[in-house]
Amino acid sequence: MTGREQLHDLRQQAHNAGIEGNSKMTESQLRDALKKVGKGMEPQAAKREAKS
């Protein structure tokens, strides 16, 4: 899988997890937010924390 495909897959996972507007997030921010959601955090709160 190329880096571009991997990023697309991460964005799809984030979308499925309820993390809206993730197109401007970096790969590491997406991974961090998905990890937080996996631990039970609210999707938008996870997004805010990952971006800060």
C-alpha distance matrix in Angstrom:
0.0 3.8 6.7 8.1 6.0 6.3 9.9 10.5 9.9 12.1 14.6 14.8 15.5 18.0 19.6 20.0 21.6 24.1 23.0 24.2 23.6 20.5 19.4 21.1 19.7 17.5 14.5 17.0 19.5 17.3 16.5 20.3 21.5 19.5 20.9 24.3 24.2 23.3 26.5 28.5 28.7 29.3 26.2 27.9 29.5 26.1 24.9 28.1 27.9 24.3 25.3 28.6
3.8 0.0 3.8 5.3 5.1 6.1 8.6 9.8 10.5 12.3 14.2 15.3 16.4 18.3 19.9 21.0 22.4 24.5 22.9 23.7 22.6 19.4 17.7 19.0 18.0 15.6 13.0 15.8 18.4 16.7 16.4 20.0 21.3 20.0 21.6 24.8 24.9 24.5 27.6 29.5 29.2 29.7 26.4 27.6 29.1 25.9 24.2 27.1 27.1 23.4 23.9 27.1
6.7 3.8 0.0 3.8 5.5 5.0 6.1 8.6 9.7 10.4 12.3 14.2 15.2 16.3 18.2 19.8 20.8 22.6 20.6 21.4 20.1 16.7 15.1 15.9 14.6 12.0 9.5 12.4 15.0 13.7 13.7 17.1 18.5 17.7 19.3 22.3 22.7 22.7 25.5 27.5 26.8 27.3 24.0 24.9 26.3 23.1 21.2 23.9 23.8 20.1 20.4 23.5
8.1 5.3 3.8 0.0 3.8 5.4 5.2 6.2 8.6 9.9 10.6 12.4 14.3 15.3 16.5 18.4 19.9 21.2 19.3 19.6 17.9 14.9 12.8 14.1 13.6 11.8 10.1 13.6 15.4 13.7 14.6 18.0 18.7 17.9 20.2 22.9 22.8 23.2 26.3 27.7 26.9 26.8 23.2 23.9 25.8 22.9 20.6 23.4 23.9 20.3 20.2 23.6
6.0 5.1 5.5 3.8 0.0 3.8 5.5 5.0 6.1 8.6 9.8 10.5 12.3 14.1 15.2 16.4 18.2 20.0 18.7 19.3 18.3 15.4 13.8 15.9 15.2 13.7 11.4 14.8 16.4 14.0 14.5 18.2 18.6 17.1 19.4 22.3 21.8 21.7 25.1 26.5 26.1 26.1 22.6 23.8 25.8 22.9 21.0 24.1 24.7 21.2 21.6 25.1
6.3 6.1 5.0 5.4 3.8 0.0 3.8 5.4 5.0 6.2 8.6 9.8 10.5 12.3 14.2 15.2 16.4 18.5 17.0 18.2 17.6 14.3 13.5 15.2 13.6 11.7 8.8 11.7 13.6 11.2 11.1 14.8 15.6 14.0 16.0 19.1 18.9 18.7 21.8 23.6 23.3 23.6 20.3 21.8 23.4 20.2 18.6 21.8 21.9 18.4 19.2 22.6
9.9 8.6 6.1 5.2 5.5 3.8 0.0 3.8 5.4 5.0 6.2 8.6 9.8 10.4 12.2 14.1 15.1 16.6 14.5 15.4 14.3 10.9 9.8 11.4 10.0 8.5 6.2 9.8 11.0 8.7 9.8 13.3 13.7 12.8 15.3 17.8 17.7 18.2 21.3 22.6 21.7 21.7 18.2 19.1 20.8 17.9 15.8 18.9 19.3 15.8 16.2 19.7
10.5 9.8 8.6 6.2 5.0 5.4 3.8 0.0 3.8 5.4 5.1 6.2 8.7 9.8 10.5 12.3 14.2 15.4 13.9 14.3 13.4 10.6 9.4 12.0 11.5 11.1 9.5 13.0 13.5 10.6 12.2 15.5 15.1 13.8 16.8 19.1 18.2 18.8 22.2 23.1 22.3 21.8 18.2 19.2 21.5 18.9 16.7 20.0 21.0 17.8 18.0 21.8
9.9 10.5 9.7 8.6 6.1 5.0 5.4 3.8 0.0 3.8 5.4 5.0 6.2 8.6 9.8 10.5 12.3 14.3 13.5 14.7 14.7 11.9 11.8 14.5 13.1 12.7 10.3 13.1 13.8 10.4 11.0 14.5 14.1 12.0 14.7 17.4 16.3 16.2 19.8 20.9 20.7 20.5 17.1 18.8 21.0 18.1 16.7 20.3 20.9 17.8 18.8 22.4
12.1 12.3 10.4 9.9 8.6 6.2 5.0 5.4 3.8 0.0 3.8 5.4 5.0 6.1 8.5 9.8 10.4 12.4 10.9 12.7 12.8 9.6 10.3 12.3 10.3 9.9 7.4 9.8 10.1 6.6 7.3 10.8 10.4 8.6 11.4 13.9 13.2 13.6 16.9 18.0 17.5 17.6 14.2 15.8 17.6 14.6 13.2 16.7 17.1 14.0 15.2 18.8
14.6 14.2 12.3 10.6 9.8 8.6 6.2 5.1 5.4 3.8 0.0 3.8 5.4 5.0 6.1 8.6 9.7 10.6 8.9 9.6 9.4 6.5 7.1 9.9 8.7 9.6 8.6 11.3 10.5 7.2 9.4 12.2 10.8 9.8 13.3 14.9 13.8 15.0 18.2 18.7 17.6 16.9 13.1 14.1 16.5 14.1 12.0 15.5 16.7 13.9 14.4 18.2
14.8 15.3 14.2 12.4 10.5 9.8 8.6 6.2 5.0 5.4 3.8 0.0 3.8 5.4 5.0 6.1 8.5 9.9 9.6 10.4 11.1 9.2 10.0 13.3 12.4 13.4 12.0 14.6 13.8 10.2 11.8 14.5 12.8 10.9 14.3 16.1 14.1 14.9 18.4 18.6 18.1 17.2 13.7 15.3 18.0 15.8 14.3 17.9 19.2 16.7 17.6 21.3
15.5 16.4 15.2 14.3 12.3 10.5 9.8 8.7 6.2 5.0 5.4 3.8 0.0 3.8 5.4 5.0 6.1 8.7 8.7 10.9 12.4 10.2 12.0 14.7 12.9 13.7 11.8 13.5 12.8 9.0 9.6 12.2 10.5 7.8 11.0 12.9 10.9 11.2 14.9 15.3 15.2 14.9 11.7 14.0 16.3 13.7 13.0 16.8 17.5 15.2 16.9 20.3
18.0 18.3 16.3 15.3 14.1 12.3 10.4 9.8 8.6 6.1 5.0 5.4 3.8 0.0 3.8 5.4 5.0 6.4 5.2 7.6 9.3 7.1 9.8 12.1 10.2 11.8 10.8 12.1 10.4 6.9 8.6 10.4 7.9 6.3 10.0 11.0 9.1 10.7 13.9 13.9 12.9 12.2 8.6 10.5 12.8 10.4 9.3 13.1 14.2 12.1 13.6 17.0
19.6 19.9 18.2 16.5 15.2 14.2 12.2 10.5 9.8 8.5 6.1 5.0 5.4 3.8 0.0 3.8 5.4 5.2 5.2 6.0 8.1 7.4 9.7 12.7 11.9 14.1 13.6 15.4 13.5 10.2 12.3 14.0 11.1 9.8 13.6 14.1 11.6 13.3 16.5 15.8 14.8 13.2 9.6 11.0 14.1 12.6 11.2 14.7 16.5 14.9 15.8 19.2
20.0 21.0 19.8 18.4 16.4 15.2 14.1 12.3 10.5 9.8 8.6 6.1 5.0 5.4 3.8 0.0 3.8 5.4 7.4 9.1 11.7 11.1 13.4 16.4 15.2 17.0 15.9 17.4 15.8 12.3 13.5 15.1 12.4 10.1 13.4 14.1 11.0 11.9 15.3 14.5 14.5 13.2 10.2 12.6 15.4 13.9 13.4 17.0 18.4 17.0 18.5 21.8
21.6 22.4 20.8 19.9 18.2 16.4 15.1 14.2 12.3 10.4 9.7 8.5 6.1 5.0 5.4 3.8 0.0 3.8 5.8 8.7 11.8 10.9 14.0 16.3 14.6 16.4 15.4 16.1 14.1 10.9 11.8 12.6 9.6 7.4 10.5 10.6 7.3 8.7 11.8 10.8 10.7 9.6 6.9 9.9 12.2 10.6 10.9 14.4 15.4 14.4 16.4 19.3
24.1 24.5 22.6 21.2 20.0 18.5 16.6 15.4 14.3 12.4 10.6 9.9 8.7 6.4 5.2 5.4 3.8 0.0 3.8 5.8 9.4 9.7 13.0 15.3 14.2 16.7 16.5 17.3 14.7 12.0 13.8 14.1 10.5 9.7 12.9 12.1 8.9 11.4 13.9 12.1 11.0 8.7 5.6 7.6 10.7 10.2 9.8 12.9 14.8 14.3 15.6 18.5
23.0 22.9 20.6 19.3 18.7 17.0 14.5 13.9 13.5 10.9 8.9 9.6 8.7 5.2 5.2 7.4 5.8 3.8 0.0 3.8 6.7 6.4 10.1 11.8 10.5 13.3 13.6 14.3 11.4 9.1 11.5 11.7 8.1 8.3 11.8 11.0 8.8 11.8 14.1 12.9 11.0 8.9 5.1 5.8 9.0 8.0 6.5 9.8 11.9 11.1 12.0 15.1
24.2 23.7 21.4 19.6 19.3 18.2 15.4 14.3 14.7 12.7 9.6 10.4 10.9 7.6 6.0 9.1 8.7 5.8 3.8 0.0 3.8 5.6 8.6 10.6 10.6 14.0 15.0 16.3 13.2 11.2 14.3 14.6 11.3 11.9 15.4 14.6 12.6 15.6 17.8 16.4 14.2 11.6 8.0 7.2 10.9 10.8 8.4 10.9 13.8 13.1 13.0 16.1
23.6 22.6 20.1 17.9 18.3 17.6 14.3 13.4 14.7 12.8 9.4 11.1 12.4 9.3 8.1 11.7 11.8 9.4 6.7 3.8 0.0 3.8 5.7 7.4 8.5 12.1 13.8 15.5 12.6 11.1 14.7 15.2 12.4 13.6 17.1 16.5 15.2 18.2 20.4 19.4 17.0 14.6 11.0 9.5 12.7 12.4 9.2 11.1 14.2 13.1 12.0 15.2
20.5 19.4 16.7 14.9 15.4 14.3 10.9 10.6 11.9 9.6 6.5 9.2 10.2 7.1 7.4 11.1 10.9 9.7 6.4 5.6 3.8 0.0 3.8 5.6 5.3 8.6 10.0 11.9 9.2 7.5 11.2 12.2 9.9 11.0 14.5 14.5 13.7 16.3 18.7 18.4 16.1 14.5 10.8 10.0 12.6 11.3 8.0 10.6 12.9 10.8 10.1 13.8
19.4 17.7 15.1 12.8 13.8 13.5 9.8 9.4 11.8 10.3 7.1 10.0 12.0 9.8 9.7 13.4 14.0 13.0 10.1 8.6 5.7 3.8 0.0 3.8 5.6 8.3 10.1 12.7 10.9 9.5 13.1 14.6 13.0 14.0 17.4 17.9 17.2 19.6 22.1 22.1 19.9 18.4 14.6 13.7 16.2 14.9 11.4 13.6 15.8 13.4 12.1 15.7
21.1 19.0 15.9 14.1 15.9 15.2 11.4 12.0 14.5 12.3 9.9 13.3 14.7 12.1 12.7 16.4 16.3 15.3 11.8 10.6 7.4 5.6 3.8 0.0 3.8 6.6 9.7 11.7 9.6 9.7 13.3 14.2 13.0 14.9 17.8 18.1 18.1 20.7 22.8 22.9 20.3 19.0 15.5 14.0 15.9 14.6 10.9 12.2 14.3 11.9 9.7 13.1
19.7 18.0 14.6 13.6 15.2 13.6 10.0 11.5 13.1 10.3 8.7 12.4 12.9 10.2 11.9 15.2 14.6 14.2 10.5 10.6 8.5 5.3 5.6 3.8 0.0 3.8 6.7 8.1 5.8 6.2 9.8 10.4 9.7 11.7 14.3 14.8 15.3 17.6 19.6 20.1 17.6 16.9 13.6 12.6 13.9 12.0 8.6 10.4 11.6 8.7 7.2 10.9
17.5 15.6 12.0 11.8 13.7 11.7 8.5 11.1 12.7 9.9 9.6 13.4 13.7 11.8 14.1 17.0 16.4 16.7 13.3 14.0 12.1 8.6 8.3 6.6 3.8 0.0 3.8 5.5 5.1 6.2 8.7 9.9 10.5 12.2 14.2 15.4 16.4 18.2 20.1 21.3 19.2 19.2 16.0 15.5 16.4 13.8 11.1 12.8 13.1 9.5 8.7 11.9
14.5 13.0 9.5 10.1 11.4 8.8 6.2 9.5 10.3 7.4 8.6 12.0 11.8 10.8 13.6 15.9 15.4 16.5 13.6 15.0 13.8 10.0 10.1 9.7 6.7 3.8 0.0 3.8 5.5 5.1 6.2 8.6 9.9 10.6 12.3 14.3 15.4 16.4 18.6 20.3 18.8 19.2 16.1 16.6 17.3 14.2 12.2 14.6 14.3 10.6 11.0 14.2
17.0 15.8 12.4 13.6 14.8 11.7 9.8 13.0 13.1 9.8 11.3 14.6 13.5 12.1 15.4 17.4 16.1 17.3 14.3 16.3 15.5 11.9 12.7 11.7 8.1 5.5 3.8 0.0 3.8 5.4 5.1 6.1 8.6 9.9 10.5 12.4 14.3 15.2 16.8 18.8 17.2 18.2 15.7 16.1 16.1 12.7 11.5 13.4 12.2 8.4 9.6 12.1
19.5 18.4 15.0 15.4 16.4 13.6 11.0 13.5 13.8 10.1 10.5 13.8 12.8 10.4 13.5 15.8 14.1 14.7 11.4 13.2 12.6 9.2 10.9 9.6 5.8 5.1 5.5 3.8 0.0 3.8 5.5 5.1 6.1 8.5 9.8 10.6 12.3 14.1 15.5 16.8 14.7 15.2 12.6 12.6 12.5 9.5 7.8 9.6 8.9 5.1 6.2 9.2
17.3 16.7 13.7 13.7 14.0 11.2 8.7 10.6 10.4 6.6 7.2 10.2 9.0 6.9 10.2 12.3 10.9 12.0 9.1 11.2 11.1 7.5 9.5 9.7 6.2 6.2 5.1 5.4 3.8 0.0 3.8 5.4 5.2 6.1 8.5 9.9 10.5 12.1 14.3 15.5 13.8 14.1 11.1 11.8 12.6 9.4 7.8 10.9 10.8 7.4 8.9 12.3
16.5 16.4 13.7 14.6 14.5 11.1 9.8 12.2 11.0 7.3 9.4 11.8 9.6 8.6 12.3 13.5 11.8 13.8 11.5 14.3 14.7 11.2 13.1 13.3 9.8 8.7 6.2 5.1 5.5 3.8 0.0 3.8 5.6 5.2 6.1 8.7 10.0 10.4 12.5 14.6 13.6 14.9 12.4 14.0 14.1 10.4 10.1 13.0 11.9 8.6 11.1 13.9
20.3 20.0 17.1 18.0 18.2 14.8 13.3 15.5 14.5 10.8 12.2 14.5 12.2 10.4 14.0 15.1 12.6 14.1 11.7 14.6 15.2 12.2 14.6 14.2 10.4 9.9 8.6 6.1 5.1 5.4 3.8 0.0 3.8 5.5 5.1 6.3 8.8 9.9 10.9 12.9 11.4 13.0 11.2 12.4 11.6 7.9 8.4 10.6 8.7 5.8 9.1 11.2
21.5 21.3 18.5 18.7 18.6 15.6 13.7 15.1 14.1 10.4 10.8 12.8 10.5 7.9 11.1 12.4 9.6 10.5 8.1 11.3 12.4 9.9 13.0 13.0 9.7 10.5 9.9 8.6 6.1 5.2 5.6 3.8 0.0 3.8 5.4 5.1 6.2 8.5 9.9 10.8 8.9 9.7 7.5 8.8 8.6 4.9 5.4 8.4 7.5 5.4 8.5 11.0
19.5 20.0 17.7 17.9 17.1 14.0 12.8 13.8 12.0 8.6 9.8 10.9 7.8 6.3 9.8 10.1 7.4 9.7 8.3 11.9 13.6 11.0 14.0 14.9 11.7 12.2 10.6 9.9 8.5 6.1 5.2 5.5 3.8 0.0 3.8 5.4 5.1 6.1 8.7 9.9 9.3 10.4 8.1 10.7 11.1 7.6 8.5 11.9 11.2 9.2 12.2 14.8
20.9 21.6 19.3 20.2 19.4 16.0 15.3 16.8 14.7 11.4 13.3 14.3 11.0 10.0 13.6 13.4 10.5 12.9 11.8 15.4 17.1 14.5 17.4 17.8 14.3 14.2 12.3 10.5 9.8 8.5 6.1 5.1 5.4 3.8 0.0 3.8 5.5 5.0 6.5 9.0 9.0 11.3 10.3 12.9 12.2 8.6 10.5 13.2 11.5 9.8 13.4 15.3
24.3 24.8 22.3 22.9 22.3 19.1 17.8 19.1 17.4 13.9 14.9 16.1 12.9 11.0 14.1 14.1 10.6 12.1 11.0 14.6 16.5 14.5 17.9 18.1 14.8 15.4 14.3 12.4 10.6 9.9 8.7 6.3 5.1 5.4 3.8 0.0 3.8 5.3 5.1 6.6 5.5 8.2 8.1 10.4 9.0 5.8 8.8 10.9 9.0 8.7 12.3 13.7
24.2 24.9 22.7 22.8 21.8 18.9 17.7 18.2 16.3 13.2 13.8 14.1 10.9 9.1 11.6 11.0 7.3 8.9 8.8 12.6 15.2 13.7 17.2 18.1 15.3 16.4 15.4 14.3 12.3 10.5 10.0 8.8 6.2 5.1 5.5 3.8 0.0 3.8 5.3 5.1 4.6 6.3 5.8 9.1 8.8 6.3 9.0 11.7 11.0 10.8 14.0 15.9
23.3 24.5 22.7 23.2 21.7 18.7 18.2 18.8 16.2 13.6 15.0 14.9 11.2 10.7 13.3 11.9 8.7 11.4 11.8 15.6 18.2 16.3 19.6 20.7 17.6 18.2 16.4 15.2 14.1 12.1 10.4 9.9 8.5 6.1 5.0 5.3 3.8 0.0 3.8 5.4 7.2 9.5 9.4 12.9 12.5 9.8 12.4 15.3 14.1 13.4 16.9 18.7
26.5 27.6 25.5 26.3 25.1 21.8 21.3 22.2 19.8 16.9 18.2 18.4 14.9 13.9 16.5 15.3 11.8 13.9 14.1 17.8 20.4 18.7 22.1 22.8 19.6 20.1 18.6 16.8 15.5 14.3 12.5 10.9 9.9 8.7 6.5 5.1 5.3 3.8 0.0 3.8 6.0 9.4 10.5 13.6 12.3 10.0 13.4 15.4 13.6 13.7 17.4 18.5
28.5 29.5 27.5 27.7 26.5 23.6 22.6 23.1 20.9 18.0 18.7 18.6 15.3 13.9 15.8 14.5 10.8 12.1 12.9 16.4 19.4 18.4 22.1 22.9 20.1 21.3 20.3 18.8 16.8 15.5 14.6 12.9 10.8 9.9 9.0 6.6 5.1 5.4 3.8 0.0 3.8 6.6 8.7 11.8 10.6 9.5 12.9 14.7 13.7 14.5 17.8 18.9
28.7 29.2 26.8 26.9 26.1 23.3 21.7 22.3 20.7 17.5 17.6 18.1 15.2 12.9 14.8 14.5 10.7 11.0 11.0 14.2 17.0 16.1 19.9 20.3 17.6 19.2 18.8 17.2 14.7 13.8 13.6 11.4 8.9 9.3 9.0 5.5 4.6 7.2 6.0 3.8 0.0 3.8 6.2 8.6 6.9 6.2 9.7 11.1 10.3 11.6 14.6 15.6
29.3 29.7 27.3 26.8 26.1 23.6 21.7 21.8 20.5 17.6 16.9 17.2 14.9 12.2 13.2 13.2 9.6 8.7 8.9 11.6 14.6 14.5 18.4 19.0 16.9 19.2 19.2 18.2 15.2 14.1 14.9 13.0 9.7 10.4 11.3 8.2 6.3 9.5 9.4 6.6 3.8 0.0 3.9 5.8 5.3 6.1 8.7 10.1 10.6 12.1 14.4 15.6
26.2 26.4 24.0 23.2 22.6 20.3 18.2 18.2 17.1 14.2 13.1 13.7 11.7 8.6 9.6 10.2 6.9 5.6 5.1 8.0 11.0 10.8 14.6 15.5 13.6 16.0 16.1 15.7 12.6 11.1 12.4 11.2 7.5 8.1 10.3 8.1 5.8 9.4 10.5 8.7 6.2 3.9 0.0 3.8 5.5 5.1 6.3 8.8 10.0 10.5 12.4 14.5
27.9 27.6 24.9 23.9 23.8 21.8 19.1 19.2 18.8 15.8 14.1 15.3 14.0 10.5 11.0 12.6 9.9 7.6 5.8 7.2 9.5 10.0 13.7 14.0 12.6 15.5 16.6 16.1 12.6 11.8 14.0 12.4 8.8 10.7 12.9 10.4 9.1 12.9 13.6 11.8 8.6 5.8 3.8 0.0 3.8 5.3 4.9 6.2 8.6 9.8 10.6 12.5
29.5 29.1 26.3 25.8 25.8 23.4 20.8 21.5 21.0 17.6 16.5 18.0 16.3 12.8 14.1 15.4 12.2 10.7 9.0 10.9 12.7 12.6 16.2 15.9 13.9 16.4 17.3 16.1 12.5 12.6 14.1 11.6 8.6 11.1 12.2 9.0 8.8 12.5 12.3 10.6 6.9 5.3 5.5 3.8 0.0 3.8 5.3 5.1 6.2 8.5 9.9 10.8
26.1 25.9 23.1 22.9 22.9 20.2 17.9 18.9 18.1 14.6 14.1 15.8 13.7 10.4 12.6 13.9 10.6 10.2 8.0 10.8 12.4 11.3 14.9 14.6 12.0 13.8 14.2 12.7 9.5 9.4 10.4 7.9 4.9 7.6 8.6 5.8 6.3 9.8 10.0 9.5 6.2 6.1 5.1 5.3 3.8 0.0 3.8 5.5 5.2 6.0 8.6 10.1
24.9 24.2 21.2 20.6 21.0 18.6 15.8 16.7 16.7 13.2 12.0 14.3 13.0 9.3 11.2 13.4 10.9 9.8 6.5 8.4 9.2 8.0 11.4 10.9 8.6 11.1 12.2 11.5 7.8 7.8 10.1 8.4 5.4 8.5 10.5 8.8 9.0 12.4 13.4 12.9 9.7 8.7 6.3 4.9 5.3 3.8 0.0 3.8 5.5 5.1 6.2 8.7
28.1 27.1 23.9 23.4 24.1 21.8 18.9 20.0 20.3 16.7 15.5 17.9 16.8 13.1 14.7 17.0 14.4 12.9 9.8 10.9 11.1 10.6 13.6 12.2 10.4 12.8 14.6 13.4 9.6 10.9 13.0 10.6 8.4 11.9 13.2 10.9 11.7 15.3 15.4 14.7 11.1 10.1 8.8 6.2 5.1 5.5 3.8 0.0 3.8 5.5 5.3 6.3
27.9 27.1 23.8 23.9 24.7 21.9 19.3 21.0 20.9 17.1 16.7 19.2 17.5 14.2 16.5 18.4 15.4 14.8 11.9 13.8 14.2 12.9 15.8 14.3 11.6 13.1 14.3 12.2 8.9 10.8 11.9 8.7 7.5 11.2 11.5 9.0 11.0 14.1 13.6 13.7 10.3 10.6 10.0 8.6 6.2 5.2 5.5 3.8 0.0 3.8 5.4 5.3
24.3 23.4 20.1 20.3 21.2 18.4 15.8 17.8 17.8 14.0 13.9 16.7 15.2 12.1 14.9 17.0 14.4 14.3 11.1 13.1 13.1 10.8 13.4 11.9 8.7 9.5 10.6 8.4 5.1 7.4 8.6 5.8 5.4 9.2 9.8 8.7 10.8 13.4 13.7 14.5 11.6 12.1 10.5 9.8 8.5 6.0 5.1 5.5 3.8 0.0 3.8 5.6
25.3 23.9 20.4 20.2 21.6 19.2 16.2 18.0 18.8 15.2 14.4 17.6 16.9 13.6 15.8 18.5 16.4 15.6 12.0 13.0 12.0 10.1 12.1 9.7 7.2 8.7 11.0 9.6 6.2 8.9 11.1 9.1 8.5 12.2 13.4 12.3 14.0 16.9 17.4 17.8 14.6 14.4 12.4 10.6 9.9 8.6 6.2 5.3 5.4 3.8 0.0 3.8
28.6 27.1 23.5 23.6 25.1 22.6 19.7 21.8 22.4 18.8 18.2 21.3 20.3 17.0 19.2 21.8 19.3 18.5 15.1 16.1 15.2 13.8 15.7 13.1 10.9 11.9 14.2 12.1 9.2 12.3 13.9 11.2 11.0 14.8 15.3 13.7 15.9 18.7 18.5 18.9 15.6 15.6 14.5 12.5 10.8 10.1 8.7 6.3 5.3 5.6 3.8 0.0
